[in-house]
């Protein structure tokens, strides 16, 4: 029996353009089962084993035909809302060219494979007679392979004696244009490092290790959204513009590669984005007057960071009874990927919102109220591609009193007690709810922190 162990040297989370390194060790562990049987035998059987020691030693030699490694990105979508054929139209020609270059003279087979993928995003085809390592051998996975690294052969015809091991080092540089790992009800991008190996006349065995990919700036090909300074009204649109974060500033040049690693440069650029602290003040008003003033010190945060803000009710005209703040993701699907619902009464929503964490406070008697929300490590930073755009908002909800002429004291009921005055709010109040969305930007953080948040393993083992 052969034990295959794969260990990711720097954990299971990587930035784009980083080099993934994996130690792959193959060990012949056949003698372990033999030693257990030896302990159960008597002296007579032991003597017979020693006479045939040379024959058994030859039987314990394990032989493996080949093994190679590849990284795949699987894209899985909700086919009731998103048209998979549009994704294949975009990814198909590039994948077919790569598939034809690996299998010249088999154009008919590749076209058939492409047609099979057109029908539905189903499990990949598997054949134990194939010894090559291409997309049709990735079994047990749902979705379309939108990225596959060049397969690297570790060895051919490897023989291991009892308790002998052999270690190989796999290196792969991740492209800059990869999509980040992402999972929602409609779209999912997941990456796996797959090690395939095969014995003579047997099926191919796979050891799959999930990895997570991070982008430094998910909006590198578009304008970077960031809230400008100044007061804003609830009924006004917030202008998003940031000239300092240009697309060219996030490209890796050769000189910077020589001085530091890709990880150091990625963390440095993330630090430069989140370290800008400029107070932003927003006047929250409605038709009756001012509700509150909200102050936030920045609008770019990394995973695991606290979003801290301050409400000022000292100059309020409209009385706010309670407010709540929710970290909300906004997923927008491009129009051409949505299914056309001609006969359906319910149209497919282009934008889907999800709530992640929540904070609320009763503020009727408060002149100032701080708020803080911690961004989870398990969410995906802001990004955008041809299929989906992920944005982040702070969703505010205010419960306000309808009569701005009444004072705070008139909204309370005071009673004399032995300990002093007891102030209670009325059981019934004439209120209304108003909402407001404040766009923010979320970027990545240290890969080790994200791996701990997901509890991802960096070591995988397979016995064949």
C-alpha positions as a LaTeX table, in Angstrom:
\begin{tabular}{lrrr}
\hline
Residue & $x$ (\AA) & $y$ (\AA) & $z$ (\AA) \\
\hline
Unk1 & 0.00 & 0.00 & 0.00 \\
Unk2 & 1.23 & 3.48 & $-0.91$ \\
Unk3 & 0.54 & 6.48 & 1.30 \\
Unk4 & 0.46 & 9.83 & $-0.51$ \\
Unk5 & 0.78 & 12.95 & 1.62 \\
Unk6 & 0.59 & 16.49 & 0.24 \\
Unk7 & 1.52 & 19.50 & 2.34 \\
Unk8 & 1.05 & 23.12 & 1.29 \\
Unk9 & 4.12 & 24.91 & 2.63 \\
Unk10 & 2.45 & 28.27 & 3.26 \\
Unk11 & $-1.07$ & 27.17 & 4.00 \\
Unk12 & $-4.18$ & 26.83 & 1.81 \\
Unk13 & $-4.80$ & 30.56 & 1.09 \\
Unk14 & $-2.92$ & 32.48 & $-1.62$ \\
Unk15 & $-2.99$ & 35.77 & $-3.45$ \\
Unk16 & $-3.02$ & 35.91 & $-7.25$ \\
Unk17 & 0.45 & 35.98 & $-8.82$ \\
Unk18 & 1.85 & 34.08 & $-5.82$ \\
Unk19 & 3.77 & 30.84 & $-6.25$ \\
Unk20 & 2.08 & 27.87 & $-4.62$ \\
Unk21 & 4.50 & 25.30 & $-3.22$ \\
Unk22 & 3.48 & 21.79 & $-2.23$ \\
Unk23 & 5.57 & 18.91 & $-0.85$ \\
Unk24 & 4.28 & 15.56 & $-2.12$ \\
Unk25 & 5.60 & 12.45 & $-0.35$ \\
Unk26 & 4.92 & 8.87 & $-1.42$ \\
Unk27 & 5.73 & 6.13 & 1.10 \\
Unk28 & 5.47 & 2.36 & 0.89 \\
Unk29 & 3.63 & 1.36 & 4.07 \\
Unk30 & 3.04 & $-2.28$ & 3.17 \\
Unk31 & 5.29 & $-3.50$ & 5.99 \\
Unk32 & 2.98 & $-2.01$ & 8.63 \\
Unk33 & 0.25 & $-4.53$ & 7.97 \\
Unk34 & 2.87 & $-7.28$ & 7.74 \\
Unk35 & 4.31 & $-6.38$ & 11.15 \\
Unk36 & 0.89 & $-6.65$ & 12.73 \\
Unk37 & 0.48 & $-10.15$ & 11.32 \\
Unk38 & 3.95 & $-11.11$ & 12.55 \\
Unk39 & 3.00 & $-10.30$ & 16.13 \\
Unk40 & 0.15 & $-12.79$ & 15.95 \\
Unk41 & 2.18 & $-15.71$ & 14.60 \\
Unk42 & 4.06 & $-18.29$ & 16.67 \\
Unk43 & 7.73 & $-19.27$ & 16.49 \\
Unk44 & 7.20 & $-22.00$ & 13.91 \\
Unk45 & 5.49 & $-19.66$ & 11.50 \\
Unk46 & 8.21 & $-17.07$ & 12.13 \\
Unk47 & 10.90 & $-19.54$ & 11.02 \\
Unk48 & 9.02 & $-20.25$ & 7.81 \\
Unk49 & 8.75 & $-16.52$ & 7.12 \\
Unk50 & 12.50 & $-16.12$ & 7.51 \\
Unk51 & 13.13 & $-18.86$ & 4.94 \\
Unk52 & 10.96 & $-17.07$ & 2.40 \\
Unk53 & 12.18 & $-13.58$ & 3.33 \\
Unk54 & 13.61 & $-12.86$ & $-0.09$ \\
Unk55 & 10.34 & $-13.66$ & $-1.84$ \\
Unk56 & 8.33 & $-11.49$ & 0.55 \\
Unk57 & 10.70 & $-8.56$ & 0.20 \\
Unk58 & 10.14 & $-8.60$ & $-3.52$ \\
Unk59 & 6.39 & $-8.76$ & $-2.99$ \\
Unk60 & 6.53 & $-5.64$ & $-0.81$ \\
Unk61 & 7.91 & $-3.52$ & $-3.65$ \\
Unk62 & 5.15 & $-1.19$ & $-4.83$ \\
Unk63 & 5.05 & 0.23 & $-8.34$ \\
Unk64 & 3.16 & 3.28 & $-9.57$ \\
Unk65 & 2.85 & 4.14 & $-13.26$ \\
Unk66 & 2.69 & 7.92 & $-13.06$ \\
Unk67 & 1.56 & 10.90 & $-11.02$ \\
Unk68 & 1.01 & 14.53 & $-11.84$ \\
Unk69 & $-0.49$ & 17.66 & $-10.32$ \\
Unk70 & $-2.87$ & 20.34 & $-11.54$ \\
Unk71 & $-4.90$ & 23.24 & $-10.14$ \\
Unk72 & $-8.53$ & 23.68 & $-11.24$ \\
Unk73 & $-11.14$ & 26.37 & $-10.71$ \\
Unk74 & $-14.74$ & 25.15 & $-10.78$ \\
Unk75 & $-17.59$ & 27.55 & $-11.55$ \\
Unk76 & $-20.99$ & 26.36 & $-10.37$ \\
Unk77 & $-24.13$ & 28.43 & $-11.00$ \\
Unk78 & $-27.85$ & 28.17 & $-10.31$ \\
Unk79 & $-29.15$ & 27.04 & $-13.69$ \\
Unk80 & $-32.68$ & 28.17 & $-12.84$ \\
Unk81 & $-31.48$ & 31.79 & $-12.88$ \\
Unk82 & $-28.19$ & 31.90 & $-14.82$ \\
Unk83 & $-27.65$ & 30.58 & $-18.33$ \\
Unk84 & $-24.63$ & 28.23 & $-18.29$ \\
Unk85 & $-24.34$ & 28.39 & $-22.07$ \\
Unk86 & $-23.28$ & 32.02 & $-21.83$ \\
Unk87 & $-20.42$ & 31.02 & $-19.53$ \\
Unk88 & $-19.38$ & 28.27 & $-21.93$ \\
Unk89 & $-19.51$ & 30.71 & $-24.85$ \\
Unk90 & $-17.06$ & 32.93 & $-22.99$ \\
Unk91 & $-14.76$ & 30.23 & $-21.62$ \\
Unk92 & $-15.25$ & 27.56 & $-24.28$ \\
Unk93 & $-13.03$ & 28.73 & $-27.18$ \\
Unk94 & $-9.99$ & 29.22 & $-24.95$ \\
Unk95 & $-10.50$ & 25.85 & $-23.27$ \\
Unk96 & $-11.03$ & 24.08 & $-26.59$ \\
Unk97 & $-7.80$ & 25.47 & $-27.99$ \\
Unk98 & $-5.93$ & 24.23 & $-24.95$ \\
Unk99 & $-7.73$ & 20.89 & $-25.13$ \\
Unk100 & $-6.91$ & 20.48 & $-28.84$ \\
Unk101 & $-3.25$ & 21.30 & $-28.28$ \\
Unk102 & $-3.05$ & 18.48 & $-25.74$ \\
Unk103 & $-4.96$ & 16.06 & $-27.98$ \\
Unk104 & $-4.02$ & 16.77 & $-31.58$ \\
Unk105 & $-5.80$ & 14.66 & $-34.11$ \\
Unk106 & $-8.84$ & 14.26 & $-31.81$ \\
Unk107 & $-10.87$ & 17.30 & $-32.84$ \\
Unk108 & $-14.09$ & 15.29 & $-33.10$ \\
Unk109 & $-13.78$ & 14.03 & $-29.54$ \\
Unk110 & $-13.10$ & 17.52 & $-28.21$ \\
Unk111 & $-16.11$ & 18.93 & $-30.06$ \\
Unk112 & $-18.28$ & 16.20 & $-28.57$ \\
Unk113 & $-16.99$ & 17.05 & $-25.12$ \\
Unk114 & $-17.81$ & 20.71 & $-25.71$ \\
Unk115 & $-21.34$ & 19.82 & $-26.82$ \\
Unk116 & $-21.83$ & 17.65 & $-23.74$ \\
Unk117 & $-20.82$ & 20.56 & $-21.55$ \\
Unk118 & $-23.29$ & 22.79 & $-23.39$ \\
Unk119 & $-26.28$ & 20.81 & $-22.15$ \\
Unk120 & $-25.69$ & 21.29 & $-18.43$ \\
Unk121 & $-23.00$ & 21.94 & $-15.84$ \\
Unk122 & $-22.75$ & 18.34 & $-14.67$ \\
Unk123 & $-20.07$ & 16.03 & $-13.39$ \\
Unk124 & $-17.00$ & 15.68 & $-15.56$ \\
Unk125 & $-16.57$ & 12.52 & $-17.64$ \\
Unk126 & $-14.30$ & 9.86 & $-16.18$ \\
Unk127 & $-12.60$ & 6.92 & $-17.89$ \\
Unk128 & $-10.15$ & 4.61 & $-16.14$ \\
Unk129 & $-8.58$ & 3.67 & $-19.48$ \\
Unk130 & $-7.13$ & 7.16 & $-19.95$ \\
Unk131 & $-3.65$ & 7.75 & $-18.62$ \\
Unk132 & $-3.52$ & 11.46 & $-19.45$ \\
Unk133 & $-4.51$ & 14.05 & $-16.86$ \\
Unk134 & $-7.01$ & 16.43 & $-18.42$ \\
Unk135 & $-10.42$ & 17.84 & $-17.53$ \\
Unk136 & $-12.37$ & 14.67 & $-18.25$ \\
Unk137 & $-10.61$ & 12.95 & $-15.33$ \\
Unk138 & $-11.85$ & 15.38 & $-12.68$ \\
Unk139 & $-14.66$ & 13.32 & $-11.24$ \\
Unk140 & $-17.03$ & 14.02 & $-8.39$ \\
Unk141 & $-17.13$ & 17.77 & $-9.02$ \\
Unk142 & $-20.09$ & 19.78 & $-10.24$ \\
Unk143 & $-19.55$ & 22.81 & $-12.39$ \\
Unk144 & $-17.55$ & 24.01 & $-15.34$ \\
Unk145 & $-13.77$ & 24.16 & $-15.19$ \\
Unk146 & $-12.97$ & 27.76 & $-16.10$ \\
Unk147 & $-9.28$ & 27.54 & $-15.20$ \\
Unk148 & $-6.80$ & 24.69 & $-15.21$ \\
Unk149 & $-3.08$ & 25.03 & $-14.76$ \\
Unk150 & $-0.63$ & 23.23 & $-16.98$ \\
Unk151 & $-0.32$ & 19.64 & $-15.70$ \\
Unk152 & 3.09 & 18.83 & $-14.26$ \\
Unk153 & 4.32 & 15.25 & $-14.24$ \\
Unk154 & 5.96 & 14.21 & $-10.98$ \\
Unk155 & 7.32 & 10.86 & $-12.14$ \\
Unk156 & 6.82 & 7.87 & $-14.39$ \\
Unk157 & 7.26 & 4.26 & $-13.24$ \\
Unk158 & 8.15 & 4.78 & $-9.59$ \\
Unk159 & 9.15 & 1.75 & $-7.50$ \\
Unk160 & 9.28 & 1.90 & $-3.71$ \\
Unk161 & 10.56 & $-0.81$ & $-1.42$ \\
Unk162 & 9.13 & $-1.48$ & 2.01 \\
Unk163 & 9.11 & 1.70 & 4.17 \\
Unk164 & 10.87 & 3.65 & 1.41 \\
Unk165 & 9.64 & 7.15 & 0.59 \\
Unk166 & 10.14 & 9.67 & $-2.19$ \\
Unk167 & 9.40 & 13.41 & $-1.95$ \\
Unk168 & 8.62 & 15.78 & $-4.82$ \\
Unk169 & 8.20 & 19.57 & $-4.84$ \\
Unk170 & 5.39 & 21.12 & $-6.88$ \\
Unk171 & 5.55 & 24.83 & $-7.78$ \\
Unk172 & 2.86 & 26.76 & $-9.63$ \\
Unk173 & 2.55 & 30.52 & $-10.11$ \\
Unk174 & $-1.08$ & 31.66 & $-10.01$ \\
Unk175 & $-2.13$ & 34.02 & $-12.84$ \\
Unk176 & $-3.14$ & 37.61 & $-12.14$ \\
Unk177 & $-6.54$ & 37.31 & $-13.84$ \\
Unk178 & $-7.97$ & 34.57 & $-11.61$ \\
Unk179 & $-11.36$ & 35.04 & $-9.98$ \\
Unk180 & $-11.36$ & 35.03 & $-6.17$ \\
Unk181 & $-12.88$ & 32.15 & $-4.25$ \\
Unk182 & $-16.55$ & 32.94 & $-3.80$ \\
Unk183 & $-19.71$ & 31.13 & $-2.76$ \\
Unk184 & $-23.33$ & 32.28 & $-2.88$ \\
Unk185 & $-26.71$ & 30.85 & $-3.76$ \\
Unk186 & $-26.27$ & 31.67 & $-7.45$ \\
Unk187 & $-22.52$ & 31.66 & $-8.20$ \\
Unk188 & $-19.64$ & 29.68 & $-6.77$ \\
Unk189 & $-15.92$ & 29.74 & $-7.58$ \\
Unk190 & $-13.84$ & 27.07 & $-5.84$ \\
Unk191 & $-10.23$ & 25.99 & $-6.36$ \\
Unk192 & $-8.66$ & 22.61 & $-5.75$ \\
Unk193 & $-5.16$ & 21.23 & $-6.00$ \\
Unk194 & $-5.53$ & 17.76 & $-7.52$ \\
Unk195 & $-2.87$ & 15.04 & $-7.42$ \\
Unk196 & $-3.61$ & 12.13 & $-9.74$ \\
Unk197 & $-1.83$ & 8.79 & $-9.74$ \\
Unk198 & $-2.42$ & 5.34 & $-11.21$ \\
Unk199 & $-1.27$ & 1.75 & $-10.85$ \\
Unk200 & $-1.02$ & $-0.65$ & $-13.77$ \\
Unk201 & $-4.47$ & $-1.82$ & $-14.84$ \\
Unk202 & $-6.31$ & 0.07 & $-12.10$ \\
Unk203 & $-8.32$ & 3.24 & $-11.88$ \\
Unk204 & $-6.87$ & 6.70 & $-11.31$ \\
Unk205 & $-6.80$ & 7.90 & $-7.72$ \\
Unk206 & $-7.14$ & 11.57 & $-6.80$ \\
Unk207 & $-6.01$ & 13.52 & $-3.76$ \\
Unk208 & $-7.81$ & 16.87 & $-3.72$ \\
Unk209 & $-6.88$ & 19.74 & $-1.40$ \\
Unk210 & $-9.16$ & 22.81 & $-1.39$ \\
Unk211 & $-7.33$ & 26.12 & $-1.68$ \\
Unk212 & $-8.62$ & 29.68 & $-1.46$ \\
Unk213 & $-7.59$ & 32.46 & $-3.85$ \\
Unk214 & $-7.56$ & 36.14 & $-2.93$ \\
Unk215 & $-7.34$ & 39.18 & $-5.17$ \\
Unk216 & $-5.51$ & 42.29 & $-4.05$ \\
Unk217 & $-8.04$ & 44.64 & $-5.63$ \\
Unk218 & $-11.20$ & 43.13 & $-7.06$ \\
Unk219 & $-11.94$ & 46.33 & $-9.03$ \\
Unk220 & $-8.52$ & 46.59 & $-10.68$ \\
Unk221 & $-10.07$ & 46.84 & $-14.15$ \\
Unk222 & $-12.70$ & 49.38 & $-13.16$ \\
Unk223 & $-12.96$ & 52.59 & $-11.19$ \\
Unk224 & $-12.41$ & 52.13 & $-7.49$ \\
Unk225 & $-15.44$ & 53.07 & $-5.37$ \\
Unk226 & $-14.70$ & 55.18 & $-2.33$ \\
Unk227 & $-16.90$ & 57.71 & $-0.55$ \\
Unk228 & $-15.84$ & 61.32 & $-0.91$ \\
Unk229 & $-15.75$ & 63.86 & 1.91 \\
Unk230 & $-18.68$ & 66.06 & 2.79 \\
Unk231 & $-22.20$ & 65.86 & 4.08 \\
Unk232 & $-24.79$ & 63.76 & 2.28 \\
Unk233 & $-28.54$ & 63.60 & 2.52 \\
Unk234 & $-30.51$ & 60.38 & 2.52 \\
Unk235 & $-32.21$ & 61.33 & $-0.73$ \\
Unk236 & $-28.95$ & 62.10 & $-2.52$ \\
Unk237 & $-26.68$ & 59.69 & $-4.37$ \\
Unk238 & $-23.15$ & 59.32 & $-3.05$ \\
Unk239 & $-20.47$ & 59.90 & $-5.66$ \\
Unk240 & $-17.88$ & 57.15 & $-5.76$ \\
Unk241 & $-14.45$ & 58.10 & $-6.97$ \\
Unk242 & $-10.88$ & 57.45 & $-5.92$ \\
Unk243 & $-8.10$ & 58.61 & $-8.20$ \\
Unk244 & $-5.23$ & 57.48 & $-5.98$ \\
Unk245 & $-6.00$ & 53.78 & $-6.52$ \\
Unk246 & $-5.39$ & 53.55 & $-10.24$ \\
Unk247 & $-5.28$ & 50.19 & $-12.06$ \\
Unk248 & $-1.61$ & 50.65 & $-12.92$ \\
Unk249 & $-0.67$ & 50.96 & $-9.26$ \\
Unk250 & $-1.72$ & 47.37 & $-8.62$ \\
Unk251 & 0.38 & 45.71 & $-11.33$ \\
Unk252 & 3.50 & 43.85 & $-10.33$ \\
Unk253 & 6.66 & 45.13 & $-11.97$ \\
Unk254 & 9.91 & 43.20 & $-12.30$ \\
Unk255 & 11.86 & 45.52 & $-10.00$ \\
Unk256 & 9.48 & 45.03 & $-7.10$ \\
Unk257 & 9.62 & 41.26 & $-7.54$ \\
Unk258 & 13.36 & 41.27 & $-6.96$ \\
Unk259 & 13.21 & 43.29 & $-3.74$ \\
Unk260 & 10.40 & 41.45 & $-1.94$ \\
Unk261 & 7.99 & 38.55 & $-2.30$ \\
Unk262 & 4.55 & 38.74 & $-3.86$ \\
Unk263 & 2.98 & 38.20 & $-0.43$ \\
Unk264 & 4.88 & 41.14 & 1.05 \\
Unk265 & 3.85 & 43.41 & $-1.81$ \\
Unk266 & 0.21 & 42.32 & $-1.57$ \\
Unk267 & 0.07 & 42.97 & 2.16 \\
Unk268 & 1.83 & 46.30 & 1.72 \\
Unk269 & $-0.70$ & 47.48 & $-0.87$ \\
Unk270 & $-3.60$ & 46.33 & 1.26 \\
Unk271 & $-2.13$ & 48.18 & 4.22 \\
Unk272 & $-1.83$ & 51.35 & 2.13 \\
Unk273 & $-5.52$ & 51.13 & 1.20 \\
Unk274 & $-6.90$ & 50.53 & 4.68 \\
Unk275 & $-4.57$ & 52.93 & 6.50 \\
Unk276 & $-6.12$ & 56.07 & 4.97 \\
Unk277 & $-8.18$ & 57.66 & 7.75 \\
Unk278 & $-10.18$ & 60.68 & 6.63 \\
Unk279 & $-13.31$ & 61.52 & 8.65 \\
Unk280 & $-16.49$ & 61.35 & 6.58 \\
Unk281 & $-19.55$ & 63.16 & 7.94 \\
Unk282 & $-23.10$ & 62.46 & 6.76 \\
Unk283 & $-26.19$ & 64.45 & 7.74 \\
Unk284 & $-29.11$ & 62.03 & 7.92 \\
Unk285 & $-32.37$ & 63.86 & 7.23 \\
Unk286 & $-35.91$ & 63.32 & 6.05 \\
Unk287 & $-38.72$ & 65.66 & 5.05 \\
Unk288 & $-39.34$ & 66.68 & 8.67 \\
Unk289 & $-35.77$ & 67.64 & 9.48 \\
Unk290 & $-32.47$ & 66.27 & 10.71 \\
Unk291 & $-32.43$ & 62.81 & 12.25 \\
Unk292 & $-28.75$ & 62.40 & 13.13 \\
Unk293 & $-25.20$ & 63.06 & 12.06 \\
Unk294 & $-23.03$ & 60.03 & 11.32 \\
Unk295 & $-19.23$ & 60.11 & 11.39 \\
Unk296 & $-17.03$ & 57.35 & 10.00 \\
Unk297 & $-13.27$ & 57.53 & 9.70 \\
Unk298 & $-12.70$ & 55.45 & 6.57 \\
Unk299 & $-14.57$ & 53.40 & 3.97 \\
Unk300 & $-12.01$ & 50.72 & 3.05 \\
Unk301 & $-11.67$ & 47.78 & 5.43 \\
Unk302 & $-9.96$ & 44.41 & 5.39 \\
Unk303 & $-11.37$ & 41.08 & 6.52 \\
Unk304 & $-11.54$ & 40.74 & 10.29 \\
Unk305 & $-11.40$ & 44.50 & 10.87 \\
Unk306 & $-13.92$ & 46.49 & 12.93 \\
Unk307 & $-16.11$ & 49.10 & 11.26 \\
Unk308 & $-16.37$ & 51.92 & 13.81 \\
Unk309 & $-18.71$ & 54.90 & 13.53 \\
Unk310 & $-20.35$ & 57.54 & 15.73 \\
Unk311 & $-23.92$ & 58.87 & 15.74 \\
Unk312 & $-24.52$ & 62.42 & 16.95 \\
Unk313 & $-28.13$ & 63.15 & 18.00 \\
Unk314 & $-27.39$ & 66.44 & 19.81 \\
Unk315 & $-28.72$ & 68.60 & 16.96 \\
Unk316 & $-31.54$ & 66.30 & 15.87 \\
Unk317 & $-35.01$ & 67.63 & 15.13 \\
Unk318 & $-36.62$ & 64.25 & 14.47 \\
Unk319 & $-36.42$ & 61.90 & 17.46 \\
Unk320 & $-34.74$ & 58.55 & 16.71 \\
Unk321 & $-35.91$ & 55.74 & 19.00 \\
Unk322 & $-33.70$ & 52.94 & 17.70 \\
Unk323 & $-31.17$ & 52.41 & 14.93 \\
Unk324 & $-29.58$ & 49.28 & 13.49 \\
Unk325 & $-26.59$ & 48.72 & 11.22 \\
Unk326 & $-26.17$ & 45.61 & 9.07 \\
Unk327 & $-23.19$ & 44.51 & 7.00 \\
Unk328 & $-24.83$ & 43.70 & 3.67 \\
Unk329 & $-23.42$ & 42.16 & 0.49 \\
Unk330 & $-24.85$ & 43.07 & $-2.90$ \\
Unk331 & $-24.42$ & 40.55 & $-5.69$ \\
Unk332 & $-25.21$ & 41.77 & $-9.20$ \\
Unk333 & $-25.38$ & 39.40 & $-12.17$ \\
Unk334 & $-24.67$ & 40.76 & $-15.65$ \\
Unk335 & $-27.80$ & 40.95 & $-17.81$ \\
Unk336 & $-26.60$ & 38.69 & $-20.60$ \\
Unk337 & $-26.05$ & 35.78 & $-18.17$ \\
Unk338 & $-29.57$ & 35.91 & $-16.71$ \\
Unk339 & $-32.16$ & 33.52 & $-18.10$ \\
Unk340 & $-34.97$ & 35.07 & $-20.11$ \\
Unk341 & $-38.28$ & 34.56 & $-18.32$ \\
Unk342 & $-40.84$ & 35.27 & $-21.03$ \\
Unk343 & $-43.78$ & 33.30 & $-19.64$ \\
Unk344 & $-42.95$ & 33.55 & $-15.97$ \\
Unk345 & $-44.83$ & 35.97 & $-13.74$ \\
Unk346 & $-41.84$ & 36.41 & $-11.44$ \\
Unk347 & $-38.76$ & 37.89 & $-13.07$ \\
Unk348 & $-35.26$ & 36.94 & $-11.99$ \\
Unk349 & $-33.68$ & 39.47 & $-9.69$ \\
Unk350 & $-30.54$ & 41.02 & $-11.10$ \\
Unk351 & $-29.31$ & 42.09 & $-7.66$ \\
Unk352 & $-29.40$ & 39.88 & $-4.59$ \\
Unk353 & $-28.66$ & 41.16 & $-1.09$ \\
Unk354 & $-27.49$ & 39.11 & 1.90 \\
Unk355 & $-27.03$ & 40.17 & 5.53 \\
Unk356 & $-23.97$ & 39.01 & 7.45 \\
Unk357 & $-23.71$ & 40.73 & 10.86 \\
Unk358 & $-25.90$ & 43.13 & 12.78 \\
Unk359 & $-25.69$ & 45.87 & 15.41 \\
Unk360 & $-28.54$ & 47.82 & 17.04 \\
Unk361 & $-28.96$ & 50.40 & 19.80 \\
Unk362 & $-31.85$ & 52.20 & 21.53 \\
Unk363 & $-30.95$ & 55.87 & 21.37 \\
Unk364 & $-33.96$ & 57.91 & 22.53 \\
Unk365 & $-32.11$ & 59.33 & 25.55 \\
Unk366 & $-28.66$ & 59.44 & 23.96 \\
Unk367 & $-26.88$ & 62.44 & 22.52 \\
Unk368 & $-24.05$ & 60.31 & 21.09 \\
Unk369 & $-23.90$ & 56.62 & 20.28 \\
Unk370 & $-20.91$ & 54.64 & 18.94 \\
Unk371 & $-21.36$ & 51.58 & 16.71 \\
Unk372 & $-19.00$ & 48.83 & 15.64 \\
Unk373 & $-19.31$ & 45.78 & 13.39 \\
Unk374 & $-16.59$ & 43.17 & 12.89 \\
Unk375 & $-16.19$ & 41.95 & 9.30 \\
Unk376 & $-16.00$ & 38.12 & 9.27 \\
Unk377 & $-12.96$ & 36.36 & 7.83 \\
Unk378 & $-15.25$ & 34.02 & 5.89 \\
Unk379 & $-16.73$ & 36.59 & 3.48 \\
Unk380 & $-15.33$ & 37.43 & 0.05 \\
Unk381 & $-13.78$ & 40.86 & $-0.55$ \\
Unk382 & $-15.23$ & 43.19 & $-3.17$ \\
Unk383 & $-14.60$ & 42.06 & $-6.74$ \\
Unk384 & $-16.01$ & 42.27 & $-10.24$ \\
Unk385 & $-15.79$ & 40.17 & $-13.40$ \\
Unk386 & $-17.86$ & 39.62 & $-16.53$ \\
Unk387 & $-20.39$ & 37.42 & $-14.69$ \\
Unk388 & $-20.85$ & 38.86 & $-11.21$ \\
Unk389 & $-20.07$ & 42.00 & $-9.23$ \\
Unk390 & $-19.86$ & 41.88 & $-5.45$ \\
Unk391 & $-20.27$ & 45.09 & $-3.47$ \\
Unk392 & $-20.58$ & 45.79 & 0.24 \\
Unk393 & $-22.84$ & 48.23 & 2.08 \\
Unk394 & $-23.59$ & 49.33 & 5.60 \\
Unk395 & $-27.38$ & 49.12 & 5.70 \\
Unk396 & $-28.85$ & 51.57 & 8.24 \\
Unk397 & $-32.39$ & 51.35 & 9.58 \\
Unk398 & $-33.85$ & 54.12 & 11.77 \\
Unk399 & $-37.07$ & 53.96 & 13.79 \\
Unk400 & $-38.14$ & 57.59 & 14.17 \\
Unk401 & $-41.12$ & 59.35 & 15.71 \\
Unk402 & $-43.61$ & 60.87 & 13.30 \\
Unk403 & $-44.27$ & 64.01 & 15.34 \\
Unk404 & $-41.09$ & 66.17 & 15.37 \\
Unk405 & $-42.71$ & 68.77 & 17.65 \\
Unk406 & $-42.77$ & 66.47 & 20.66 \\
Unk407 & $-39.77$ & 66.50 & 22.97 \\
Unk408 & $-37.97$ & 63.50 & 24.37 \\
Unk409 & $-39.46$ & 64.15 & 27.81 \\
Unk410 & $-42.99$ & 64.03 & 26.40 \\
Unk411 & $-42.28$ & 60.58 & 24.96 \\
Unk412 & $-41.38$ & 59.22 & 28.40 \\
Unk413 & $-43.44$ & 58.35 & 31.46 \\
Unk414 & $-41.79$ & 59.20 & 34.78 \\
Unk415 & $-42.72$ & 57.60 & 38.10 \\
Unk416 & $-41.52$ & 58.34 & 41.60 \\
Unk417 & $-39.99$ & 55.34 & 43.38 \\
Unk418 & $-38.07$ & 54.81 & 46.61 \\
Unk419 & $-34.81$ & 54.88 & 44.68 \\
Unk420 & $-35.69$ & 57.97 & 42.69 \\
Unk421 & $-37.39$ & 58.68 & 39.39 \\
Unk422 & $-38.15$ & 55.79 & 37.01 \\
Unk423 & $-38.37$ & 56.80 & 33.35 \\
Unk424 & $-40.22$ & 54.51 & 30.95 \\
Unk425 & $-41.07$ & 54.84 & 27.29 \\
Unk426 & $-44.70$ & 54.81 & 26.22 \\
Unk427 & $-46.16$ & 51.48 & 25.19 \\
Unk428 & $-47.38$ & 52.79 & 21.84 \\
Unk429 & $-45.67$ & 55.34 & 19.63 \\
Unk430 & $-46.44$ & 56.66 & 16.18 \\
Unk431 & $-43.25$ & 55.74 & 14.32 \\
Unk432 & $-41.91$ & 55.13 & 10.83 \\
Unk433 & $-38.86$ & 53.32 & 9.48 \\
Unk434 & $-36.31$ & 54.91 & 7.18 \\
Unk435 & $-33.30$ & 53.17 & 5.63 \\
Unk436 & $-29.99$ & 54.19 & 4.13 \\
Unk437 & $-27.16$ & 52.30 & 2.41 \\
Unk438 & $-23.56$ & 53.46 & 2.77 \\
Unk439 & $-21.17$ & 51.78 & 0.27 \\
Unk440 & $-17.88$ & 50.50 & 1.66 \\
Unk441 & $-15.03$ & 48.49 & 0.19 \\
Unk442 & $-13.69$ & 45.26 & 1.70 \\
Unk443 & $-10.23$ & 43.96 & 0.79 \\
Unk444 & $-8.29$ & 40.85 & 1.75 \\
Unk445 & $-6.01$ & 40.38 & 4.75 \\
Unk446 & $-3.30$ & 37.98 & 5.95 \\
Unk447 & $-3.85$ & 34.52 & 4.39 \\
Unk448 & $-3.11$ & 32.75 & 7.69 \\
Unk449 & $-6.00$ & 34.57 & 9.39 \\
Unk450 & $-8.41$ & 33.59 & 6.61 \\
Unk451 & $-7.31$ & 29.95 & 6.74 \\
Unk452 & $-7.97$ & 29.91 & 10.48 \\
Unk453 & $-11.38$ & 31.48 & 9.96 \\
Unk454 & $-12.37$ & 28.75 & 7.48 \\
Unk455 & $-10.54$ & 26.03 & 9.47 \\
Unk456 & $-8.91$ & 24.88 & 6.24 \\
Unk457 & $-6.34$ & 22.07 & 6.34 \\
Unk458 & $-3.01$ & 22.38 & 4.54 \\
Unk459 & $-2.21$ & 18.64 & 4.59 \\
Unk460 & $-3.99$ & 15.87 & 2.71 \\
Unk461 & $-3.40$ & 12.09 & 2.81 \\
Unk462 & $-4.49$ & 9.29 & 0.48 \\
Unk463 & $-3.80$ & 5.54 & 0.65 \\
Unk464 & $-3.86$ & 3.53 & $-2.57$ \\
\hline
\end{tabular}
